[in-house]
């Protein structure tokens, strides 16, 4: 699980906090940047899900069809992001 610095000390993978009066090393800064890039991608996915009208109004179709609809909608977004 990836998390921000608010979750330090938990089982989550977090970045490194800057020590008081000192700077982060180049390696620590690079690790924080890589972690934040991954977290940003996850945050964008969550944002897209919460903005979909079907999730806001509730699914009114057959429950068996919902996973296929979800895959159909998320597929193009994945290709747009990683393509």
C-alpha positions as a Markdown table, in Angstrom:
| # | Residue | x | y | z |
|---|---|---|---|---|
| 1 | Unk | 0.0 | 0.0 | 0.0 |
| 2 | Unk | 1.4 | 3.4 | -1.0 |
| 3 | Unk | 0.7 | 6.4 | 1.3 |
| 4 | Unk | 1.8 | 9.9 | 2.0 |
| 5 | Unk | 3.9 | 11.1 | 4.9 |
| 6 | Unk | 0.9 | 11.2 | 7.2 |
| 7 | Unk | 1.1 | 7.4 | 7.4 |
| 8 | Unk | 4.7 | 7.2 | 8.6 |
| 9 | Unk | 5.2 | 4.3 | 11.1 |
| 10 | Unk | 2.4 | 2.1 | 9.6 |
| 11 | Unk | 2.8 | -0.8 | 7.2 |
| 12 | Unk | 2.3 | 1.5 | 4.2 |
| 13 | Unk | 5.1 | 2.5 | 1.9 |
| 14 | Unk | 5.8 | 6.1 | 2.5 |
| 15 | Unk | 8.4 | 8.7 | 1.5 |
| 16 | Unk | 11.2 | 10.0 | 3.6 |
| 17 | Unk | 10.6 | 13.1 | 5.8 |
| 18 | Unk | 13.2 | 15.8 | 5.7 |
| 19 | Unk | 15.3 | 15.8 | 8.9 |
| 20 | Unk | 15.2 | 19.0 | 10.9 |
| 21 | Unk | 17.9 | 21.4 | 9.8 |
| 22 | Unk | 19.2 | 19.1 | 7.0 |
| 23 | Unk | 18.3 | 18.2 | 3.5 |
| 24 | Unk | 17.4 | 14.9 | 1.9 |
| 25 | Unk | 20.0 | 13.0 | 0.0 |
| 26 | Unk | 19.7 | 12.8 | -3.8 |
| 27 | Unk | 18.7 | 9.1 | -3.4 |
| 28 | Unk | 16.0 | 9.9 | -0.9 |
| 29 | Unk | 14.7 | 12.8 | -3.1 |
| 30 | Unk | 14.6 | 10.5 | -6.1 |
| 31 | Unk | 12.7 | 7.8 | -4.1 |
| 32 | Unk | 10.2 | 10.3 | -2.9 |
| 33 | Unk | 9.6 | 11.6 | -6.5 |
| 34 | Unk | 9.1 | 8.0 | -7.8 |
| 35 | Unk | 6.7 | 7.2 | -5.0 |
| 36 | Unk | 4.7 | 10.5 | -5.5 |
| 37 | Unk | 4.4 | 9.7 | -9.2 |
| 38 | Unk | 2.9 | 6.3 | -8.4 |
| 39 | Unk | 0.6 | 7.9 | -5.8 |
| 40 | Unk | -0.5 | 10.6 | -8.3 |
| 41 | Unk | -1.6 | 8.0 | -10.8 |
| 42 | Unk | -3.7 | 6.2 | -8.1 |
| 43 | Unk | -5.2 | 9.5 | -7.0 |
| 44 | Unk | -6.2 | 10.3 | -10.6 |
| 45 | Unk | -7.9 | 6.9 | -10.9 |
| 46 | Unk | -9.9 | 7.5 | -7.7 |
| 47 | Unk | -10.9 | 11.0 | -9.0 |
| 48 | Unk | -12.1 | 9.5 | -12.3 |
| 49 | Unk | -14.2 | 6.9 | -10.4 |
| 50 | Unk | -15.8 | 9.5 | -8.1 |
| 51 | Unk | -16.7 | 11.8 | -11.0 |
| 52 | Unk | -18.5 | 9.1 | -13.1 |
| 53 | Unk | -22.2 | 9.7 | -13.1 |
| 54 | Unk | -23.0 | 6.0 | -12.9 |
| 55 | Unk | -21.3 | 5.8 | -9.5 |
| 56 | Unk | -23.0 | 9.0 | -8.4 |
| 57 | Unk | -26.5 | 8.0 | -9.3 |
| 58 | Unk | -26.2 | 4.3 | -8.6 |
| 59 | Unk | -26.2 | 1.5 | -11.1 |
| 60 | Unk | -29.7 | 0.7 | -12.3 |
| 61 | Unk | -28.9 | -2.1 | -14.6 |
| 62 | Unk | -28.4 | -5.8 | -14.0 |
| 63 | Unk | -25.7 | -6.4 | -11.4 |
| 64 | Unk | -24.1 | -9.1 | -13.5 |
| 65 | Unk | -23.5 | -6.5 | -16.3 |
| 66 | Unk | -21.7 | -4.0 | -14.0 |
| 67 | Unk | -18.2 | -5.5 | -14.1 |
| 68 | Unk | -18.2 | -5.6 | -17.9 |
| 69 | Unk | -19.4 | -1.9 | -18.1 |
| 70 | Unk | -16.7 | -0.9 | -15.6 |
| 71 | Unk | -14.0 | -2.7 | -17.7 |
| 72 | Unk | -15.3 | -1.0 | -20.8 |
| 73 | Unk | -15.1 | 2.4 | -19.3 |
| 74 | Unk | -11.7 | 2.0 | -17.6 |
| 75 | Unk | -10.0 | 0.4 | -20.6 |
| 76 | Unk | -9.6 | 3.5 | -22.8 |
| 77 | Unk | -8.5 | 5.5 | -19.7 |
| 78 | Unk | -5.7 | 3.1 | -19.0 |
| 79 | Unk | -4.5 | 3.2 | -22.6 |
| 80 | Unk | -4.7 | 7.0 | -22.6 |
| 81 | Unk | -2.6 | 7.2 | -19.5 |
| 82 | Unk | 0.0 | 4.4 | -20.2 |
| 83 | Unk | -0.3 | 4.2 | -24.0 |
